[in-house]
Amino acid sequence: MAKKPEKQDGSRATQFKPGVSGNPGGQSKGPTIPKLLREITSKKVSLKDKRTKMQAILERAVKQAMAGHKEAREFVASRMEGKAIERIAQEIQLTDFTGGNAEEYVRSKLSNGD
């Protein structure tokens, strides 16, 4: 077995040099899970069945929804038109406002994150 090189001063304080990355290549750029899922589900189910795997999955979800499965109904409904937009209420106190254009004042406060 090869012998590890000795540290020059034997200290762990010099183990990592400032400004030098220990992983210059970064994390490997492998395919992401969504990309892999798209790739897999875009393939045909079989030679006889011309549907893609995604089509087969979605058809099964619709059949289950029609049969009364609650989760399948919610899944199909949420994908038909997209999920509902969530509204967020915002209250702004205008204690610093002394007059002038209120709309302009509120916009400036919102854009500054105040």
PDB file as gemmi writes it, atoms N, CA and C in Angstrom:
CRYST1    1.000    1.000    1.000  90.00  90.00  90.00 P 1                      
ATOM      1  N   MET A   1       0.841  -1.172   0.000  1.00  0.00           N  
ATOM      2  CA  MET A   1       0.000   0.000   0.000  1.00  0.00           C  
ATOM      3  C   MET A   1       0.892   1.242   0.000  1.00  0.00           C  
ATOM      4  N   ALA A   2       0.477   2.251  -0.784  1.00  0.00           N  
ATOM      5  CA  ALA A   2       1.282   3.466  -0.880  1.00  0.00           C  
ATOM      6  C   ALA A   2       1.212   4.247   0.423  1.00  0.00           C  
ATOM      7  N   LYS A   3       2.333   4.814   0.784  1.00  0.00           N  
ATOM      8  CA  LYS A   3       2.417   5.587   2.017  1.00  0.00           C  
ATOM      9  C   LYS A   3       1.879   6.993   1.754  1.00  0.00           C  
ATOM     10  N   LYS A   4       1.051   7.500   2.675  1.00  0.00           N  
ATOM     11  CA  LYS A   4       0.508   8.845   2.532  1.00  0.00           C  
ATOM     12  C   LYS A   4       1.623   9.857   2.735  1.00  0.00           C  
ATOM     13  N   PRO A   5       1.605  10.929   1.935  1.00  0.00           N  
ATOM     14  CA  PRO A   5       2.641  11.948   2.118  1.00  0.00           C  
ATOM     15  C   PRO A   5       2.473  12.648   3.464  1.00  0.00           C  
ATOM     16  N   GLU A   6       3.572  12.953   4.079  1.00  0.00           N  
ATOM     17  CA  GLU A   6       3.562  13.648   5.367  1.00  0.00           C  
ATOM     18  C   GLU A   6       3.162  15.104   5.149  1.00  0.00           C  
ATOM     19  N   LYS A   7       2.433  15.632   6.108  1.00  0.00           N  
ATOM     20  CA  LYS A   7       2.125  17.055   6.063  1.00  0.00           C  
ATOM     21  C   LYS A   7       3.391  17.804   6.452  1.00  0.00           C  
ATOM     22  N   GLN A   8       3.577  18.959   5.841  1.00  0.00           N  
ATOM     23  CA  GLN A   8       4.826  19.681   6.062  1.00  0.00           C  
ATOM     24  C   GLN A   8       5.017  20.079   7.516  1.00  0.00           C  
ATOM     25  N   ASP A   9       3.962  20.604   8.133  1.00  0.00           N  
ATOM     26  CA  ASP A   9       4.129  20.999   9.529  1.00  0.00           C  
ATOM     27  C   ASP A   9       3.349  20.080  10.471  1.00  0.00           C  
ATOM     28  N   GLY A  10       2.664  19.060   9.913  1.00  0.00           N  
ATOM     29  CA  GLY A  10       1.948  18.093  10.725  1.00  0.00           C  
ATOM     30  C   GLY A  10       0.674  18.625  11.357  1.00  0.00           C  
ATOM     31  N   SER A  11       0.244  19.808  10.981  1.00  0.00           N  
ATOM     32  CA  SER A  11      -0.907  20.448  11.600  1.00  0.00           C  
ATOM     33  C   SER A  11      -2.144  20.330  10.710  1.00  0.00           C  
ATOM     34  N   ARG A  12      -3.307  20.153  11.335  1.00  0.00           N  
ATOM     35  CA  ARG A  12      -4.561  20.127  10.580  1.00  0.00           C  
ATOM     36  C   ARG A  12      -4.964  21.544  10.170  1.00  0.00           C  
ATOM     37  N   ALA A  13      -4.353  22.541  10.750  1.00  0.00           N  
ATOM     38  CA  ALA A  13      -4.679  23.928  10.424  1.00  0.00           C  
ATOM     39  C   ALA A  13      -4.338  24.248   8.972  1.00  0.00           C  
ATOM     40  N   THR A  14      -3.395  23.515   8.394  1.00  0.00           N  
ATOM     41  CA  THR A  14      -3.013  23.777   6.997  1.00  0.00           C  
ATOM     42  C   THR A  14      -3.609  22.748   6.040  1.00  0.00           C  
ATOM     43  N   GLN A  15      -4.542  21.941   6.544  1.00  0.00           N  
ATOM     44  CA  GLN A  15      -5.128  20.893   5.713  1.00  0.00           C  
ATOM     45  C   GLN A  15      -5.887  21.480   4.522  1.00  0.00           C  
ATOM     46  N   PHE A  16      -6.633  22.548   4.731  1.00  0.00           N  
ATOM     47  CA  PHE A  16      -7.407  23.178   3.666  1.00  0.00           C  
ATOM     48  C   PHE A  16      -6.840  24.562   3.396  1.00  0.00           C  
ATOM     49  N   LYS A  17      -6.484  24.795   2.145  1.00  0.00           N  
ATOM     50  CA  LYS A  17      -5.925  26.093   1.782  1.00  0.00           C  
ATOM     51  C   LYS A  17      -7.053  27.067   1.474  1.00  0.00           C  
ATOM     52  N   PRO A  18      -6.966  28.299   1.971  1.00  0.00           N  
ATOM     53  CA  PRO A  18      -8.002  29.292   1.696  1.00  0.00           C  
ATOM     54  C   PRO A  18      -8.097  29.568   0.193  1.00  0.00           C  
ATOM     55  N   GLY A  19      -9.331  29.632  -0.297  1.00  0.00           N  
ATOM     56  CA  GLY A  19      -9.552  29.963  -1.701  1.00  0.00           C  
ATOM     57  C   GLY A  19      -9.373  28.811  -2.667  1.00  0.00           C  
ATOM     58  N   VAL A  20      -9.070  27.611  -2.165  1.00  0.00           N  
ATOM     59  CA  VAL A  20      -8.887  26.454  -3.038  1.00  0.00           C  
ATOM     60  C   VAL A  20      -9.992  25.449  -2.732  1.00  0.00           C  
ATOM     61  N   SER A  21     -10.773  25.110  -3.749  1.00  0.00           N  
ATOM     62  CA  SER A  21     -11.875  24.179  -3.565  1.00  0.00           C  
ATOM     63  C   SER A  21     -11.360  22.759  -3.433  1.00  0.00           C  
ATOM     64  N   GLY A  22     -11.941  22.013  -2.524  1.00  0.00           N  
ATOM     65  CA  GLY A  22     -11.619  20.601  -2.391  1.00  0.00           C  
ATOM     66  C   GLY A  22     -12.359  19.755  -3.413  1.00  0.00           C  
ATOM     67  N   ASN A  23     -13.309  20.370  -4.104  1.00  0.00           N  
ATOM     68  CA  ASN A  23     -14.101  19.667  -5.108  1.00  0.00           C  
ATOM     69  C   ASN A  23     -14.268  20.588  -6.315  1.00  0.00           C  
ATOM     70  N   PRO A  24     -13.192  20.825  -7.069  1.00  0.00           N  
ATOM     71  CA  PRO A  24     -13.246  21.813  -8.141  1.00  0.00           C  
ATOM     72  C   PRO A  24     -14.253  21.486  -9.240  1.00  0.00           C  
ATOM     73  N   GLY A  25     -14.535  20.224  -9.467  1.00  0.00           N  
ATOM     74  CA  GLY A  25     -15.513  19.854 -10.496  1.00  0.00           C  
ATOM     75  C   GLY A  25     -16.938  20.028 -10.034  1.00  0.00           C  
ATOM     76  N   GLY A  26     -17.143  20.178  -8.742  1.00  0.00           N  
ATOM     77  CA  GLY A  26     -18.484  20.308  -8.196  1.00  0.00           C  
ATOM     78  C   GLY A  26     -19.213  18.983  -8.200  1.00  0.00           C  
ATOM     79  N   GLN A  27     -20.477  19.031  -7.850  1.00  0.00           N  
ATOM     80  CA  GLN A  27     -21.298  17.824  -7.833  1.00  0.00           C  
ATOM     81  C   GLN A  27     -21.480  17.326  -9.257  1.00  0.00           C  
ATOM     82  N   SER A  28     -21.481  16.011  -9.433  1.00  0.00           N  
ATOM     83  CA  SER A  28     -21.628  15.461 -10.776  1.00  0.00           C  
ATOM     84  C   SER A  28     -22.963  15.893 -11.368  1.00  0.00           C  
ATOM     85  N   LYS A  29     -22.970  16.139 -12.644  1.00  0.00           N  
ATOM     86  CA  LYS A  29     -24.148  16.655 -13.333  1.00  0.00           C  
ATOM     87  C   LYS A  29     -24.965  15.515 -13.940  1.00  0.00           C  
ATOM     88  N   GLY A  30     -25.357  14.587 -13.116  1.00  0.00           N  
ATOM     89  CA  GLY A  30     -26.176  13.473 -13.578  1.00  0.00           C  
ATOM     90  C   GLY A  30     -27.594  13.942 -13.874  1.00  0.00           C  
ATOM     91  N   PRO A  31     -28.399  13.086 -14.495  1.00  0.00           N  
ATOM     92  CA  PRO A  31     -29.777  13.472 -14.810  1.00  0.00           C  
ATOM     93  C   PRO A  31     -30.607  13.629 -13.536  1.00  0.00           C  
ATOM     94  N   THR A  32     -31.550  14.563 -13.571  1.00  0.00           N  
ATOM     95  CA  THR A  32     -32.410  14.805 -12.419  1.00  0.00           C  
ATOM     96  C   THR A  32     -33.553  13.793 -12.419  1.00  0.00           C  
ATOM     97  N   ILE A  33     -34.206  13.636 -11.292  1.00  0.00           N  
ATOM     98  CA  ILE A  33     -35.325  12.697 -11.194  1.00  0.00           C  
ATOM     99  C   ILE A  33     -36.448  13.081 -12.157  1.00  0.00           C  
ATOM    100  N   PRO A  34     -36.865  14.362 -12.232  1.00  0.00           N  
ATOM    101  CA  PRO A  34     -37.913  14.690 -13.205  1.00  0.00           C  
ATOM    102  C   PRO A  34     -37.505  14.361 -14.644  1.00  0.00           C  
ATOM    103  N   LYS A  35     -36.247  14.594 -14.979  1.00  0.00           N  
ATOM    104  CA  LYS A  35     -35.788  14.286 -16.334  1.00  0.00           C  
ATOM    105  C   LYS A  35     -35.856  12.782 -16.589  1.00  0.00           C  
ATOM    106  N   LEU A  36     -35.419  11.986 -15.613  1.00  0.00           N  
ATOM    107  CA  LEU A  36     -35.483  10.531 -15.755  1.00  0.00           C  
ATOM    108  C   LEU A  36     -36.928  10.050 -15.867  1.00  0.00           C  
ATOM    109  N   LEU A  37     -37.817  10.620 -15.056  1.00  0.00           N  
ATOM    110  CA  LEU A  37     -39.223  10.228 -15.124  1.00  0.00           C  
ATOM    111  C   LEU A  37     -39.824  10.553 -16.485  1.00  0.00           C  
ATOM    112  N   ARG A  38     -39.507  11.742 -17.022  1.00  0.00           N  
ATOM    113  CA  ARG A  38     -40.014  12.097 -18.358  1.00  0.00           C  
ATOM    114  C   ARG A  38     -39.501  11.117 -19.401  1.00  0.00           C  
ATOM    115  N   GLU A  39     -38.233  10.767 -19.288  1.00  0.00           N  
ATOM    116  CA  GLU A  39     -37.617   9.845 -20.244  1.00  0.00           C  
ATOM    117  C   GLU A  39     -38.276   8.461 -20.164  1.00  0.00           C  
ATOM    118  N   ILE A  40     -38.463   7.959 -18.964  1.00  0.00           N  
ATOM    119  CA  ILE A  40     -39.044   6.627 -18.776  1.00  0.00           C  
ATOM    120  C   ILE A  40     -40.506   6.595 -19.207  1.00  0.00           C  
ATOM    121  N   THR A  41     -41.281   7.603 -18.785  1.00  0.00           N  
ATOM    122  CA  THR A  41     -42.715   7.580 -19.074  1.00  0.00           C  
ATOM    123  C   THR A  41     -43.040   7.947 -20.512  1.00  0.00           C  
ATOM    124  N   SER A  42     -42.076   8.445 -21.269  1.00  0.00           N  
ATOM    125  CA  SER A  42     -42.338   8.759 -22.677  1.00  0.00           C  
ATOM    126  C   SER A  42     -42.165   7.533 -23.571  1.00  0.00           C  
ATOM    127  N   LYS A  43     -41.629   6.446 -23.017  1.00  0.00           N  
ATOM    128  CA  LYS A  43     -41.448   5.214 -23.793  1.00  0.00           C  
ATOM    129  C   LYS A  43     -42.775   4.473 -23.917  1.00  0.00           C  
ATOM    130  N   LYS A  44     -42.890   3.661 -24.951  1.00  0.00           N  
ATOM    131  CA  LYS A  44     -44.098   2.868 -25.184  1.00  0.00           C  
ATOM    132  C   LYS A  44     -44.218   1.771 -24.125  1.00  0.00           C  
ATOM    133  N   VAL A  45     -45.454   1.403 -23.804  1.00  0.00           N  
ATOM    134  CA  VAL A  45     -45.694   0.345 -22.827  1.00  0.00           C  
ATOM    135  C   VAL A  45     -45.171  -0.976 -23.373  1.00  0.00           C  
ATOM    136  N   SER A  46     -45.521  -1.281 -24.617  1.00  0.00           N  
ATOM    137  CA  SER A  46     -45.049  -2.497 -25.282  1.00  0.00           C  
ATOM    138  C   SER A  46     -45.181  -2.291 -26.787  1.00  0.00           C  
ATOM    139  N   LEU A  47     -44.724  -3.250 -27.559  1.00  0.00           N  
ATOM    140  CA  LEU A  47     -44.842  -3.139 -29.014  1.00  0.00           C  
ATOM    141  C   LEU A  47     -46.297  -3.191 -29.459  1.00  0.00           C  
ATOM    142  N   LYS A  48     -47.112  -4.010 -28.778  1.00  0.00           N  
ATOM    143  CA  LYS A  48     -48.526  -4.126 -29.143  1.00  0.00           C  
ATOM    144  C   LYS A  48     -49.309  -2.899 -28.700  1.00  0.00           C  
ATOM    145  N   ASP A  49     -49.016  -2.429 -27.504  1.00  0.00           N  
ATOM    146  CA  ASP A  49     -49.716  -1.273 -26.939  1.00  0.00           C  
ATOM    147  C   ASP A  49     -48.959  -0.017 -27.344  1.00  0.00           C  
ATOM    148  N   LYS A  50     -49.566   0.812 -28.150  1.00  0.00           N  
ATOM    149  CA  LYS A  50     -48.885   1.994 -28.693  1.00  0.00           C  
ATOM    150  C   LYS A  50     -48.889   3.192 -27.735  1.00  0.00           C  
ATOM    151  N   ARG A  51     -49.535   3.046 -26.569  1.00  0.00           N  
ATOM    152  CA  ARG A  51     -49.569   4.155 -25.616  1.00  0.00           C  
ATOM    153  C   ARG A  51     -48.217   4.307 -24.934  1.00  0.00           C  
ATOM    154  N   THR A  52     -47.931   5.544 -24.502  1.00  0.00           N  
ATOM    155  CA  THR A  52     -46.740   5.734 -23.679  1.00  0.00           C  
ATOM    156  C   THR A  52     -47.074   5.303 -22.259  1.00  0.00           C  
ATOM    157  N   LYS A  53     -46.060   5.109 -21.457  1.00  0.00           N  
ATOM    158  CA  LYS A  53     -46.272   4.723 -20.060  1.00  0.00           C  
ATOM    159  C   LYS A  53     -47.048   5.806 -19.321  1.00  0.00           C  
ATOM    160  N   MET A  54     -46.773   7.071 -19.643  1.00  0.00           N  
ATOM    161  CA  MET A  54     -47.491   8.169 -18.993  1.00  0.00           C  
ATOM    162  C   MET A  54     -48.970   8.124 -19.352  1.00  0.00           C  
ATOM    163  N   GLN A  55     -49.284   7.847 -20.611  1.00  0.00           N  
ATOM    164  CA  GLN A  55     -50.688   7.736 -21.007  1.00  0.00           C  
ATOM    165  C   GLN A  55     -51.369   6.607 -20.242  1.00  0.00           C  
ATOM    166  N   ALA A  56     -50.691   5.482 -20.100  1.00  0.00           N  
ATOM    167  CA  ALA A  56     -51.258   4.346 -19.372  1.00  0.00           C  
ATOM    168  C   ALA A  56     -51.493   4.704 -17.908  1.00  0.00           C  
ATOM    169  N   ILE A  57     -50.546   5.409 -17.307  1.00  0.00           N  
ATOM    170  CA  ILE A  57     -50.681   5.822 -15.900  1.00  0.00           C  
ATOM    171  C   ILE A  57     -51.873   6.760 -15.739  1.00  0.00           C  
ATOM    172  N   LEU A  58     -51.992   7.739 -16.630  1.00  0.00           N  
ATOM    173  CA  LEU A  58     -53.078   8.713 -16.527  1.00  0.00           C  
ATOM    174  C   LEU A  58     -54.433   8.064 -16.791  1.00  0.00           C  
ATOM    175  N   GLU A  59     -54.497   7.152 -17.752  1.00  0.00           N  
ATOM    176  CA  GLU A  59     -55.756   6.449 -18.011  1.00  0.00           C  
ATOM    177  C   GLU A  59     -56.176   5.637 -16.789  1.00  0.00           C  
ATOM    178  N   ARG A  60     -55.220   5.019 -16.141  1.00  0.00           N  
ATOM    179  CA  ARG A  60     -55.532   4.239 -14.934  1.00  0.00           C  
ATOM    180  C   ARG A  60     -56.023   5.162 -13.816  1.00  0.00           C  
ATOM    181  N   ALA A  61     -55.407   6.331 -13.684  1.00  0.00           N  
ATOM    182  CA  ALA A  61     -55.840   7.286 -12.656  1.00  0.00           C  
ATOM    183  C   ALA A  61     -57.274   7.731 -12.909  1.00  0.00           C  
ATOM    184  N   VAL A  62     -57.624   7.977 -14.175  1.00  0.00           N  
ATOM    185  CA  VAL A  62     -58.991   8.395 -14.509  1.00  0.00           C  
ATOM    186  C   VAL A  62     -59.970   7.262 -14.205  1.00  0.00           C  
ATOM    187  N   LYS A  63     -59.612   6.025 -14.548  1.00  0.00           N  
ATOM    188  CA  LYS A  63     -60.489   4.876 -14.261  1.00  0.00           C  
ATOM    189  C   LYS A  63     -60.701   4.736 -12.757  1.00  0.00           C  
ATOM    190  N   GLN A  64     -59.633   4.907 -11.976  1.00  0.00           N  
ATOM    191  CA  GLN A  64     -59.759   4.810 -10.519  1.00  0.00           C  
ATOM    192  C   GLN A  64     -60.623   5.945  -9.975  1.00  0.00           C  
ATOM    193  N   ALA A  65     -60.470   7.136 -10.541  1.00  0.00           N  
ATOM    194  CA  ALA A  65     -61.288   8.273 -10.110  1.00  0.00           C  
ATOM    195  C   ALA A  65     -62.760   7.991 -10.392  1.00  0.00           C  
ATOM    196  N   MET A  66     -63.046   7.423 -11.559  1.00  0.00           N  
ATOM    197  CA  MET A  66     -64.424   7.096 -11.920  1.00  0.00           C  
ATOM    198  C   MET A  66     -64.991   5.999 -11.009  1.00  0.00           C  
ATOM    199  N   ALA A  67     -64.110   5.139 -10.495  1.00  0.00           N  
ATOM    200  CA  ALA A  67     -64.541   4.059  -9.604  1.00  0.00           C  
ATOM    201  C   ALA A  67     -64.739   4.547  -8.168  1.00  0.00           C  
ATOM    202  N   GLY A  68     -64.404   5.812  -7.901  1.00  0.00           N  
ATOM    203  CA  GLY A  68     -64.661   6.380  -6.587  1.00  0.00           C  
ATOM    204  C   GLY A  68     -63.466   6.512  -5.673  1.00  0.00           C  
ATOM    205  N   HIS A  69     -62.258   6.294  -6.165  1.00  0.00           N  
ATOM    206  CA  HIS A  69     -61.074   6.454  -5.318  1.00  0.00           C  
ATOM    207  C   HIS A  69     -60.811   7.948  -5.101  1.00  0.00           C  
ATOM    208  N   LYS A  70     -60.860   8.355  -3.841  1.00  0.00           N  
ATOM    209  CA  LYS A  70     -60.731   9.776  -3.492  1.00  0.00           C  
ATOM    210  C   LYS A  70     -59.405  10.376  -3.965  1.00  0.00           C  
ATOM    211  N   GLU A  71     -58.284   9.690  -3.704  1.00  0.00           N  
ATOM    212  CA  GLU A  71     -56.974  10.231  -4.076  1.00  0.00           C  
ATOM    213  C   GLU A  71     -56.850  10.385  -5.587  1.00  0.00           C  
ATOM    214  N   ALA A  72     -57.391   9.417  -6.325  1.00  0.00           N  
ATOM    215  CA  ALA A  72     -57.342   9.492  -7.787  1.00  0.00           C  
ATOM    216  C   ALA A  72     -58.183  10.662  -8.285  1.00  0.00           C  
ATOM    217  N   ARG A  73     -59.362  10.873  -7.675  1.00  0.00           N  
ATOM    218  CA  ARG A  73     -60.205  12.019  -8.063  1.00  0.00           C  
ATOM    219  C   ARG A  73     -59.469  13.328  -7.831  1.00  0.00           C  
ATOM    220  N   GLU A  74     -58.838  13.447  -6.659  1.00  0.00           N  
ATOM    221  CA  GLU A  74     -58.117  14.681  -6.339  1.00  0.00           C  
ATOM    222  C   GLU A  74     -56.948  14.894  -7.294  1.00  0.00           C  
ATOM    223  N   PHE A  75     -56.244  13.817  -7.621  1.00  0.00           N  
ATOM    224  CA  PHE A  75     -55.114  13.911  -8.549  1.00  0.00           C  
ATOM    225  C   PHE A  75     -55.581  14.383  -9.918  1.00  0.00           C  
ATOM    226  N   VAL A  76     -56.610  13.725 -10.455  1.00  0.00           N  
ATOM    227  CA  VAL A  76     -57.104  14.070 -11.795  1.00  0.00           C  
ATOM    228  C   VAL A  76     -57.640  15.499 -11.802  1.00  0.00           C  
ATOM    229  N   ALA A  77     -58.416  15.860 -10.783  1.00  0.00           N  
ATOM    230  CA  ALA A  77     -58.985  17.209 -10.726  1.00  0.00           C  
ATOM    231  C   ALA A  77     -57.897  18.268 -10.631  1.00  0.00           C  
ATOM    232  N   SER A  78     -56.843  17.992  -9.865  1.00  0.00           N  
ATOM    233  CA  SER A  78     -55.785  18.996  -9.699  1.00  0.00           C  
ATOM    234  C   SER A  78     -54.956  19.161 -10.965  1.00  0.00           C  
ATOM    235  N   ARG A  79     -54.955  18.142 -11.824  1.00  0.00           N  
ATOM    236  CA  ARG A  79     -54.151  18.226 -13.044  1.00  0.00           C  
ATOM    237  C   ARG A  79     -54.941  18.723 -14.249  1.00  0.00           C  
ATOM    238  N   MET A  80     -56.261  18.711 -14.166  1.00  0.00           N  
ATOM    239  CA  MET A  80     -57.087  19.133 -15.305  1.00  0.00           C  
ATOM    240  C   MET A  80     -56.903  20.621 -15.610  1.00  0.00           C  
ATOM    241  N   GLU A  81     -57.039  21.449 -14.607  1.00  0.00           N  
ATOM    242  CA  GLU A  81     -56.952  22.898 -14.794  1.00  0.00           C  
ATOM    243  C   GLU A  81     -55.788  23.500 -14.035  1.00  0.00           C  
ATOM    244  N   GLY A  82     -55.029  22.699 -13.367  1.00  0.00           N  
ATOM    245  CA  GLY A  82     -53.958  23.211 -12.527  1.00  0.00           C  
ATOM    246  C   GLY A  82     -54.498  23.479 -11.139  1.00  0.00           C  
ATOM    247  N   LYS A  83     -53.607  23.578 -10.186  1.00  0.00           N  
ATOM    248  CA  LYS A  83     -54.031  23.809  -8.811  1.00  0.00           C  
ATOM    249  C   LYS A  83     -54.532  25.243  -8.657  1.00  0.00           C  
ATOM    250  N   ALA A  84     -55.445  25.420  -7.715  1.00  0.00           N  
ATOM    251  CA  ALA A  84     -56.007  26.740  -7.459  1.00  0.00           C  
ATOM    252  C   ALA A  84     -54.919  27.679  -6.955  1.00  0.00           C  
ATOM    253  N   ILE A  85     -55.008  28.926  -7.361  1.00  0.00           N  
ATOM    254  CA  ILE A  85     -54.047  29.936  -6.918  1.00  0.00           C  
ATOM    255  C   ILE A  85     -54.380  30.320  -5.484  1.00  0.00           C  
ATOM    256  N   GLU A  86     -53.365  30.301  -4.641  1.00  0.00           N  
ATOM    257  CA  GLU A  86     -53.562  30.651  -3.242  1.00  0.00           C  
ATOM    258  C   GLU A  86     -53.416  32.162  -3.087  1.00  0.00           C  
ATOM    259  N   ARG A  87     -54.418  32.762  -2.524  1.00  0.00           N  
ATOM    260  CA  ARG A  87     -54.391  34.209  -2.295  1.00  0.00           C  
ATOM    261  C   ARG A  87     -53.780  34.490  -0.925  1.00  0.00           C  
ATOM    262  N   ILE A  88     -52.959  35.522  -0.860  1.00  0.00           N  
ATOM    263  CA  ILE A  88     -52.326  35.902   0.396  1.00  0.00           C  
ATOM    264  C   ILE A  88     -52.736  37.335   0.716  1.00  0.00           C  
ATOM    265  N   ALA A  89     -53.298  37.524   1.897  1.00  0.00           N  
ATOM    266  CA  ALA A  89     -53.711  38.860   2.322  1.00  0.00           C  
ATOM    267  C   ALA A  89     -52.517  39.580   2.935  1.00  0.00           C  
ATOM    268  N   GLN A  90     -52.407  40.864   2.649  1.00  0.00           N  
ATOM    269  CA  GLN A  90     -51.299  41.670   3.168  1.00  0.00           C  
ATOM    270  C   GLN A  90     -51.877  42.916   3.819  1.00  0.00           C  
ATOM    271  N   GLU A  91     -51.484  43.159   5.054  1.00  0.00           N  
ATOM    272  CA  GLU A  91     -51.904  44.379   5.735  1.00  0.00           C  
ATOM    273  C   GLU A  91     -50.716  45.316   5.838  1.00  0.00           C  
ATOM    274  N   ILE A  92     -50.948  46.576   5.514  1.00  0.00           N  
ATOM    275  CA  ILE A  92     -49.885  47.576   5.579  1.00  0.00           C  
ATOM    276  C   ILE A  92     -50.361  48.712   6.482  1.00  0.00           C  
ATOM    277  N   GLN A  93     -49.548  49.036   7.464  1.00  0.00           N  
ATOM    278  CA  GLN A  93     -49.880  50.167   8.325  1.00  0.00           C  
ATOM    279  C   GLN A  93     -49.254  51.422   7.731  1.00  0.00           C  
ATOM    280  N   LEU A  94     -50.056  52.445   7.569  1.00  0.00           N  
ATOM    281  CA  LEU A  94     -49.587  53.683   6.956  1.00  0.00           C  
ATOM    282  C   LEU A  94     -49.292  54.734   8.018  1.00  0.00           C  
ATOM    283  N   THR A  95     -48.536  54.363   9.028  1.00  0.00           N  
ATOM    284  CA  THR A  95     -48.235  55.297  10.114  1.00  0.00           C  
ATOM    285  C   THR A  95     -47.294  56.407   9.662  1.00  0.00           C  
ATOM    286  N   ASP A  96     -46.433  56.124   8.657  1.00  0.00           N  
ATOM    287  CA  ASP A  96     -45.486  57.132   8.184  1.00  0.00           C  
ATOM    288  C   ASP A  96     -46.083  58.021   7.097  1.00  0.00           C  
ATOM    289  N   PHE A  97     -47.274  57.713   6.645  1.00  0.00           N  
ATOM    290  CA  PHE A  97     -47.869  58.429   5.518  1.00  0.00           C  
ATOM    291  C   PHE A  97     -48.449  59.757   5.989  1.00  0.00           C  
ATOM    292  N   THR A  98     -47.992  60.829   5.375  1.00  0.00           N  
ATOM    293  CA  THR A  98     -48.464  62.157   5.784  1.00  0.00           C  
ATOM    294  C   THR A  98     -49.292  62.838   4.715  1.00  0.00           C  
ATOM    295  N   GLY A  99     -49.503  62.198   3.612  1.00  0.00           N  
ATOM    296  CA  GLY A  99     -50.302  62.799   2.548  1.00  0.00           C  
ATOM    297  C   GLY A  99     -49.697  62.503   1.200  1.00  0.00           C  
ATOM    298  N   GLY A 100     -50.265  63.092   0.179  1.00  0.00           N  
ATOM    299  CA  GLY A 100     -49.749  62.857  -1.163  1.00  0.00           C  
ATOM    300  C   GLY A 100     -50.437  61.668  -1.813  1.00  0.00           C  
ATOM    301  N   ASN A 101     -49.718  61.007  -2.693  1.00  0.00           N  
ATOM    302  CA  ASN A 101     -50.270  59.905  -3.460  1.00  0.00           C  
ATOM    303  C   ASN A 101     -50.128  58.601  -2.671  1.00  0.00           C  
ATOM    304  N   ALA A 102     -51.223  58.098  -2.123  1.00  0.00           N  
ATOM    305  CA  ALA A 102     -51.199  56.888  -1.293  1.00  0.00           C  
ATOM    306  C   ALA A 102     -50.748  55.668  -2.092  1.00  0.00           C  
ATOM    307  N   GLU A 103     -51.207  55.563  -3.335  1.00  0.00           N  
ATOM    308  CA  GLU A 103     -50.846  54.400  -4.155  1.00  0.00           C  
ATOM    309  C   GLU A 103     -49.337  54.352  -4.387  1.00  0.00           C  
ATOM    310  N   GLU A 104     -48.746  55.493  -4.678  1.00  0.00           N  
ATOM    311  CA  GLU A 104     -47.296  55.566  -4.902  1.00  0.00           C  
ATOM    312  C   GLU A 104     -46.538  55.200  -3.623  1.00  0.00           C  
ATOM    313  N   TYR A 105     -47.035  55.680  -2.480  1.00  0.00           N  
ATOM    314  CA  TYR A 105     -46.407  55.390  -1.195  1.00  0.00           C  
ATOM    315  C   TYR A 105     -46.429  53.889  -0.902  1.00  0.00           C  
ATOM    316  N   VAL A 106     -47.581  53.259  -1.109  1.00  0.00           N  
ATOM    317  CA  VAL A 106     -47.720  51.825  -0.843  1.00  0.00           C  
ATOM    318  C   VAL A 106     -46.811  51.027  -1.764  1.00  0.00           C  
ATOM    319  N   ARG A 107     -46.771  51.389  -3.043  1.00  0.00           N  
ATOM    320  CA  ARG A 107     -45.898  50.680  -3.990  1.00  0.00           C  
ATOM    321  C   ARG A 107     -44.431  50.783  -3.562  1.00  0.00           C  
ATOM    322  N   SER A 108     -44.004  51.959  -3.104  1.00  0.00           N  
ATOM    323  CA  SER A 108     -42.612  52.119  -2.689  1.00  0.00           C  
ATOM    324  C   SER A 108     -42.319  51.270  -1.453  1.00  0.00           C  
ATOM    325  N   LYS A 109     -43.271  51.186  -0.533  1.00  0.00           N  
ATOM    326  CA  LYS A 109     -43.092  50.368   0.671  1.00  0.00           C  
ATOM    327  C   LYS A 109     -43.004  48.884   0.307  1.00  0.00           C  
ATOM    328  N   LEU A 110     -43.860  48.443  -0.623  1.00  0.00           N  
ATOM    329  CA  LEU A 110     -43.849  47.036  -1.032  1.00  0.00           C  
ATOM    330  C   LEU A 110     -42.571  46.683  -1.774  1.00  0.00           C  
ATOM    331  N   SER A 111     -42.093  47.576  -2.623  1.00  0.00           N  
ATOM    332  CA  SER A 111     -40.888  47.273  -3.400  1.00  0.00           C  
ATOM    333  C   SER A 111     -39.638  47.292  -2.528  1.00  0.00           C  
ATOM    334  N   ASN A 112     -39.665  48.034  -1.427  1.00  0.00           N  
ATOM    335  CA  ASN A 112     -38.520  48.080  -0.516  1.00  0.00           C  
ATOM    336  C   ASN A 112     -38.555  46.957   0.506  1.00  0.00           C  
ATOM    337  N   GLY A 113     -39.653  46.212   0.557  1.00  0.00           N  
ATOM    338  CA  GLY A 113     -39.763  45.127   1.532  1.00  0.00           C  
ATOM    339  C   GLY A 113     -40.070  45.609   2.930  1.00  0.00           C  
ATOM    340  N   ASP A 114     -40.510  46.843   3.080  1.00  0.00           N  
ATOM    341  CA  ASP A 114     -40.841  47.393   4.413  1.00  0.00           C  
ATOM    342  C   ASP A 114     -42.146  46.823   4.923  1.00  0.00           C  
TER     343      ASP A 114                                                      
END                                                                             
